[in-house]
Every structure is written in C-alpha cells, then in structure tokens.
Amino acid sequence: MNKKIFISSLLLVFFAALGAGVVLGRSLDFEGYSVPGDYSWFSNIPAKYQNLFQEVYSLIKSEYVVPAIDDNDLYYGALSGMVDSLEDRYSVFLKPDLAKIFEEDMQGSFEGVGMEIGIKDKQLTVIAPLSGTPAEKAGIRAGDEIYAIDGEPTIDMPIDIAVSLIRGEKGTPVVLTIWRKGWNSPQDIEIIRDTIEIPAVTWERKQENIGYIRIIHFSQDTIEEFKKAVQEITSQPLDGLILDLRNNPGGYLNVAVDIAGWWVEEGKEEVVVISRNNVHQETVYKTKGQGVFDKTKTVVLINNGSASGAEILAGALQDWGKAVLVGETTFGKGSVQTFNRLSDGSALKLTVAYWYTPKKRSIEKMGIAPDKQVDFSSQDYKKGVDPQLEEAIKILKQEQK
C-alpha cells in the first residue's frame, strides 16, 4: 500500500482527521456511506485482465518463497493497489481491522499518543497533535516529519503499519524520530501512550471582555459543547471573541456548517461552502443564522494544522468579512470523502468532490491564508508564549478604542 494513499484519515490516536481528519482528521468530511450491492461490473472487466490476475495469483501461490501466504492478504492487497492507482492521498481502502479502528477513533476515546498523521510530500507527517495529549506534552508539533518509529525507518512504510506501530497500550513508550523545519538533524522523542479522551470545545474569558473558544475537532459532541461555551461566554458583556481553530484537523461537515451560522444574522441563510464533483456539479451548503456573534468582533486563529472542516469555517468567516484570520496558512485539505462500509467489514474512503469557499476559492492544496501572518516558533513554544494569541488580543483591543 503506497504512502501516497492518504494523509489524514487514519489516525494514530484520534480520528484516524479526526479523521482528523485523520484524526487521526476527523479530517473526515463524510457526506454519507453506502454498501455496494451490485457486483455485475466485475464480469465487464476485460478477459485479459481477469486472466492476468489469475496468472499472478497462481505464480504467487505456487512459487513465492513464503508458502503460507494468506489469501486475504492477497485480495486486500489487490484492492488497496486499485485504490492506490488513483494517486489520491485521501482515498484509501481499509481492511476490516483498520476500518474498525477508524470508526472507534471517531468516538473520541482510545489508547495512543494523541495526534493525527498522514503523508505530505511523500513523508509521514504530523498533521496535528491533540490538545492535552501525550504527543502535545512531549513537544510534538504540526508539520513534524516522522523519520522512524522505535528505530524502524518510515520511508515507504504503509500508513496502516505506521498506525499500528504508534498505537499501543496505556503506559508503554514509543520513540519517534522527528525532523522539524529549522533543526539541523532529526531528534528522538519518547512518548508514553495513554488513554486519549478529547473534548471537542474548550472556553474561557481572556483580558477584559474578550471571550475565547477553542474548537478542537468537529465531532458528534461539538455542537452541544459549543452551545454551552457560547452560553457561558455571553453571560457577561462581550467586546470581542477569539475563535481558535489551530491544530483542528476537521470532522463532520454538517457540524462546521452549523457552527458558522452563529456569525450570521438571525434567520438569514448564508453559503458556507460549495462542493464540486467529477462532472462539475455543484452542491451548495448553507447555514441558518443564529445571530449570536453576527456583530461581534472576531479573530480566528489558524495554523498549518488547521484542516478540512476548520478550513471551511475559517474560509467562510473570512469571505463574509465576519472575522480577521491570524496565524499561518492552513493545511489545504479541500476535498470531500465518502465512507463506504463494505460487506466484509472493510471500508473504502473515497474522494468524490472538492471544497470551495463562498467566494469559490479553492481550499485543496492552497489552504486558507491568514489576514495577519504571525508565526509560532519552537522557541516560542519552549518559552510558553503564544504570539498568535497575543496578536488576536491586540487586534480586539484596538477595535475597542
């Protein structure tokens, strides 16, 4: 299974983006799922290819040096190869065990290290460490490249193997060999695995009358947690709001669309995102205005770990002129995947469309650029300072004058 297959759907510890997407993700923008029921297409495959498959299969079974090769491995490998031929990093065939892990991760509780991984520029890469997890506490950052896992090189390592090596029982260690931009050489970082329970939303009040809401991922619990955060944040006078989408790998599309409505005038409908499929047919996703923050000065924090649903929400608020975006250009995960459960417990995650902002800006690979570029360096992290958050507060204070 080639490393190009996908970037954020299988998570090591979280959506496989939260996934992550992956989670790892839930960088998972599922429009639905289906179980194929008509296999008549198979008989339409040219005979030469059916014969070729049989020839290869027979040679492997009769002459391969390891005689006990499992048929399931061969069949699943053939299916993986077919999906791999699409050369789409987000489309992937999942064997039953991986499909089960993927769905478990979507529930938000599992044992691991707490980060989303994927393949970026052909390298196993951290998409985002999740807040409060062992990965974050060990100093793992979005964009870190993983060169080895417990000493085993990751070059050409299938993503499912990487996931299985990093996952593990609570209390056990895993050593990741990490390279980060600005480093002279890779470094080994030991992480102790733990039970990962990820809240969807956190909130507090910052200086004076400034509210702060962080959305960590868009899951089935996010809307209720967001509503609770809004109730508490707005219980006192509010002069400005910081919405933190950093290291948010995405999640369910409908959740991101729903939350966007809190910045829209009550009762009014606005386009949040547009999808365009393989025949250029467009589907428009609208939100109904809640009117809570439509007149509230808002700063949205983003970085290269903001992906998928986080990019959709940030892009919509930027296009509407409802927020100032501060930080770094987002990840650039602008495609739609359907999650197809198959009859034997395996699954196919398949890219079926691309996302565009309300002004029809492409998200795929381009990402969402901030209005105010503010970097967050390794030195800032070590010192415990947050220049992006500081800039957001500064902007809101200026608005108050």
Summary of the structure (lengths in Angstrom):
residues: 401
radius of gyration: 21.9
end to end distance: 57.2
largest distance: 80.0
contacts: 1510
relative contact order: 0.15
helix: 28%
strand: 27%
